[in-house]
Amino acid sequence: MEVAHVIRHIHFEDLGLLSPILAEHGYHYHYWDVGVDDLTELAQMTPDLLIVLGGPISANDTDAYPFLAIEQRLVNRQIASGRPLLGICLGAQIIARAMGARVEPMASGEIGFAPLALTEAGSQSVLAPLADAEAVLHWHGEACQTDEQLPALAYTSACTNQAFLYGSQILGLQFHLEVPLLGFERWLVGHCHELASIGTDVAAMRAAAQRYLPRLEPIARDVFHRWLTQCA
């Protein structure tokens, strides 16, 4: 079987729904936990698939978090190899920076469940099933700027670039399709200070998760299946 190498920045922001889907597509997966594992060891490999997950830091903070520079080099190597690469939230921003796009603070962050719109290109892409999604989970305060290399496939009123695809192998998602309802409580606990600082009604967010995530999960699986099939 092929191996998906997964960079994880914070323990509860994991593969979620992607775990069984990777197995269905013939992948084992191995986590590289930032601050625990030596990412320079990963730099000696050429992953069959590289996945860079989310986290509560800025992709621009390489001085404060030097491992981000290592991740950017890993992403550059993966792009050059032509092998599949998936970035989610922070991961998508690291890919965007590696490809020369800017990552900048938004006028106001997005945290919670909100509708997503597809561009014309997005509706013709692996993201097409999202046309049937009532809402997706957003959790970010910065965004990738669009450019000719990375035209947006999806957007919201607050963020003009919610997803991009480069060729068939490189997918960046600003929002979180990977999160199942089972385990969502960990996000509420892990990000409790951020939620409190912006005055989030945690009970209302929990109720929204119970409403939206069960309906979103089959759509999310369809998107990931389509992308992995496209990469094969």
C-alpha positions in Angstrom: 0.0 0.0 0.0 1.0 3.6 -0.5 1.7 5.9 2.4 0.1 9.2 3.1 2.3 11.4 5.4 0.2 13.8 7.4 1.6 16.9 9.2 -0.5 17.6 12.3 -0.1 20.8 14.2 -2.6 20.3 17.0 -3.8 16.9 18.1 -7.6 17.2 17.7 -7.3 18.8 14.2 -6.7 15.4 12.7 -7.7 13.5 9.5 -11.2 12.9 10.8 -13.4 11.6 7.9 -10.3 11.2 5.7 -8.9 8.3 7.7 -11.3 5.6 6.3 -11.3 7.2 2.9 -7.5 7.0 2.6 -7.8 3.3 3.4 -10.4 2.8 0.7 -8.0 4.3 -1.8 -5.1 2.1 -0.8 -3.2 4.3 1.6 -1.8 3.7 5.0 -1.2 7.0 6.8 1.4 8.2 9.2 1.1 11.4 11.4 4.0 13.7 11.9 3.2 15.7 15.0 4.8 19.2 15.1 6.8 19.7 18.2 7.2 15.9 18.7 8.5 14.5 15.4 11.5 15.6 13.5 10.2 17.0 10.2 13.7 17.0 8.7 13.3 13.2 8.6 10.3 13.6 6.4 12.4 15.9 4.2 14.4 12.8 3.2 11.3 11.1 1.8 9.1 11.7 -1.2 5.6 10.9 0.1 3.1 9.1 -2.1 0.6 11.7 -0.7 1.4 14.7 1.6 -1.4 16.2 3.7 -0.9 19.3 5.8 -3.6 19.9 8.4 -4.9 23.0 10.1 -3.7 24.8 13.2 -4.2 28.0 15.2 -1.1 29.9 13.9 -0.3 32.0 10.9 1.5 30.6 7.9 3.5 33.8 7.9 4.9 33.3 11.4 8.1 31.5 10.4 10.2 33.6 12.9 8.1 32.5 15.8 7.5 29.0 14.5 10.6 27.9 12.5 9.0 24.5 11.6 6.8 26.4 9.2 9.8 27.1 7.0 10.5 23.3 7.0 6.9 22.6 6.0 7.1 25.1 3.2 10.2 23.3 1.8 8.4 20.0 2.2 5.5 21.4 0.2 7.8 22.7 -2.5 9.4 19.3 -2.8 6.0 17.6 -3.1 4.8 20.0 -5.8 8.0 19.4 -7.7 7.5 15.6 -7.4 4.1 15.8 -9.1 2.6 13.7 -6.4 -0.7 14.5 -4.6 -0.8 17.3 -2.0 -3.7 18.3 0.2 -3.7 21.4 2.5 -6.5 22.2 4.9 -6.9 25.7 6.4 -3.3 26.4 7.6 -2.1 23.7 5.3 -3.7 25.4 2.3 -2.1 28.7 3.3 1.3 27.0 3.5 0.8 25.7 0.0 -0.3 29.1 -1.3 2.8 30.7 0.2 5.0 28.1 -1.4 3.5 28.9 -4.7 4.1 32.6 -4.3 0.6 33.7 -3.3 0.1 36.0 -0.3 -1.6 35.0 2.9 -3.1 38.0 4.7 -5.4 38.8 7.7 -9.1 39.1 6.9 -11.2 42.1 7.8 -13.1 39.8 10.1 -12.4 36.1 10.7 -14.8 33.2 10.0 -15.5 30.8 12.8 -18.7 28.7 12.6 -21.0 27.2 10.0 -21.8 29.3 7.0 -22.9 28.7 3.3 -20.2 28.3 0.6 -20.6 29.3 -3.0 -18.8 27.7 -5.9 -17.3 29.5 -8.8 -17.9 28.3 -12.3 -14.6 26.4 -12.2 -15.5 25.1 -8.8 -18.7 23.6 -10.0 -16.8 21.7 -12.7 -14.2 20.4 -10.2 -14.1 17.7 -7.5 -15.8 20.2 -5.3 -19.1 20.0 -7.3 -20.9 18.0 -4.6 -20.6 21.1 -2.3 -23.3 22.7 -4.3 -25.7 20.7 -2.2 -24.2 21.7 1.2 -26.2 24.0 3.4 -23.1 25.1 5.3 -19.5 24.2 5.9 -17.3 24.7 8.9 -15.0 27.7 8.8 -12.3 28.4 11.4 -9.8 31.0 10.2 -8.7 34.6 10.5 -6.4 34.8 7.4 -6.9 33.9 3.8 -5.0 33.0 0.6 -5.1 35.7 -2.0 -6.2 34.7 -5.5 -3.7 34.8 -8.4 -3.4 33.4 -11.8 -1.9 30.1 -10.5 -4.5 29.6 -7.8 -7.9 30.9 -9.1 -10.6 30.5 -6.5 -13.0 27.5 -6.7 -15.2 28.6 -3.9 -15.9 31.8 -1.8 -17.9 33.3 0.9 -18.9 37.0 1.5 -15.9 37.2 3.9 -13.3 35.3 2.0 -12.8 35.4 -1.8 -10.6 32.2 -2.0 -12.0 29.3 0.0 -10.5 26.6 -2.2 -8.0 26.1 -5.0 -6.8 23.3 -7.3 -3.5 23.3 -9.1 -3.4 20.7 -11.9 -5.2 17.6 -10.6 -2.9 16.8 -7.7 -2.8 19.9 -5.5 -5.9 20.8 -3.5 -6.2 23.5 -0.9 -9.3 23.9 1.2 -9.6 26.9 3.5 -12.7 25.4 5.3 -12.9 22.1 7.2 -14.6 19.2 5.4 -12.7 16.6 7.4 -14.4 17.2 10.7 -17.1 14.7 11.8 -19.7 15.3 14.4 -18.1 12.6 16.5 -15.2 14.5 18.0 -16.4 18.1 17.3 -16.6 18.7 21.0 -12.8 18.6 21.1 -12.7 21.6 18.8 -14.9 23.6 21.3 -12.7 22.6 24.2 -9.4 23.1 22.4 -10.3 26.5 21.0 -12.2 27.7 24.1 -10.1 30.8 24.6 -10.5 31.9 21.0 -14.2 31.3 21.1 -14.5 33.3 24.4 -12.4 36.2 23.0 -14.8 36.7 20.1 -18.0 36.1 22.2 -19.1 32.9 20.5 -22.1 31.2 21.9 -20.6 27.7 22.3 -24.0 26.1 22.9 -25.3 27.6 19.6 -22.2 26.3 17.8 -22.7 22.9 19.2 -26.3 22.9 18.0 -25.2 24.0 14.6 -22.7 21.2 14.4 -25.4 18.7 15.3 -27.6 20.2 12.5 -25.1 20.5 9.7 -22.3 18.0 10.1 -24.4 14.8 9.7 -25.7 16.2 6.4 -22.3 17.4 5.3 -20.4 14.2 6.0 -21.6 12.3 2.9 -20.9 15.3 0.7 -17.4 15.7 2.2 -16.7 12.0 1.6 -17.8 12.4 -2.0 -15.4 15.4 -2.5 -12.4 13.5 -1.0 -13.2 10.3 -3.0 -13.4 12.3 -6.2 -10.1 14.0 -5.6 -8.2 10.8 -4.6 -9.7 9.1 -7.7 -8.5 12.0 -9.8 -5.0 11.7 -8.4 -4.8 8.0 -9.0 
